Amino acid sequence: MKVLTVATRDGALAITQTEIVISALKKTYPDLKIEIKKVTTKGDRDRRTTLWNLKDAGFFTSLLEDALLSGETDCAVHSFKDLPTRQRDGLTIAAVCDRQFAEDCLIAAQPVDSIDQLCSSAKIGTSSLRRAAQLRRLRADLKPTPIRGNVTTRIKKLDQGRFDAIILARAGIERLGLSEKISLIFDPAEFIPAPAQGALAVQTRSDDVETNKLIAAIDDKQARTITFAERQVLVTLQCGCHAPVGAFAEIAGDNIQICAFISDLEGENFIRREVTDPATEANQMADKLARELLEVGGEKILQNI
């Protein structure tokens, strides 16, 4: 059996996520030899530019894709939410897996178990316009403030007193074994996460039949349905992954429920819609929901951002 070379960002969380994928593959293919190739991305080198000011798509993913397309690696492991919705020619998502924690969570400097308990005008570290808009909607006095760095760096900045709290994806905290740091977990139907947040995507070359067959063994069909529906909202809105837009889907029985929002930067013009229909129509539902968001004011919001 071939040696599988896996590209990953060179960071603790990215490597942990890659090891999750490798462990899943090893359960099916115990004798499979796997090597990791670490890639330092543009996003890892540039720790100063706020994420919403980035002009290039694929800030955290394009160099991994370059390694894949050049044949240096056989597959690449991504946080699915980081991948641009427009996939590069010659690449495909061979597996979506480990969608366990879609929620955002708050880590506070002082013990709290609700947003209401934060001090007046609390400074909240976040690199997301989506999170900032929802924070301002919950409490207009809160001060979302740009923060960069990996998970441990952001927690260190909190411990140094530079913020009253920070918001991060729960999945990263859980995967790094830092769940005891979490002050509160947001309800994802109320504080809506980024499309595909928490899921891992294993990307391959479309024409690599052997690798695609290997990776397909760990594909979670339900996670694929959910995350592709969430990402369809971004595709239809054509707004990019840094806009104040969120989407969250859940499957119950034969149905899927999708909720999504778009907002201005202040969280004042906040438009939320949800829909429930058969899961077999997930992408069509997501497209329809996004078009409704555009029609009832979302298009104007995007023009003004």
Sequence and secondary structure as in RCSB ss.txt:
>XXXX:A:sequence
MKVLTVATRDGALAITQTEIVISALKKTYPDLKIEIKKVTTKGDRDRRTTLWNLKDAGFFTSLLEDALLSGETDC
AVHSFKDLPTRQRDGLTIAAVCDRQFAEDCLIAAQPVDSIDQLCSSAKIGTSSLRRAAQLRRLRADLKPTPIRGN
VTTRIKKLDQGRFDAIILARAGIERLGLSEKISLIFDPAEFIPAPAQGALAVQTRSDDVETNKLIAAIDDKQART
ITFAERQVLVTLQCGCHAPVGAFAEIAGDNIQICAFISDLEGENFIRREVTDPATEANQMADKLARELLEVGGEK
ILQNI
>XXXX:A:secstr
  EEEEEEESSHHHHHHHHHHHHHHHHH TT EEEEEEE  HHHH  SS GGG  STTTTTHHHHHHHHTTS SE
EEEEGGGS SS  TTEEEEEEE      EEEEESS  SSGGGS TT EEE S HHHHHHHHHH TT EEE   S 
HHHHHHHHHTTS SEEEEEHHHHHHTT GGG SEE  TTTS   TTTT EEEEEETT HHHHHHHHTT  HHHHH
HHHHHHHHHHHHT  TTSSEEEEEEEETTEEEEEEEEE TTSSSEEEEEEEEEGGGHHHHHHHHHHHHIIIIIHH
HHHH 
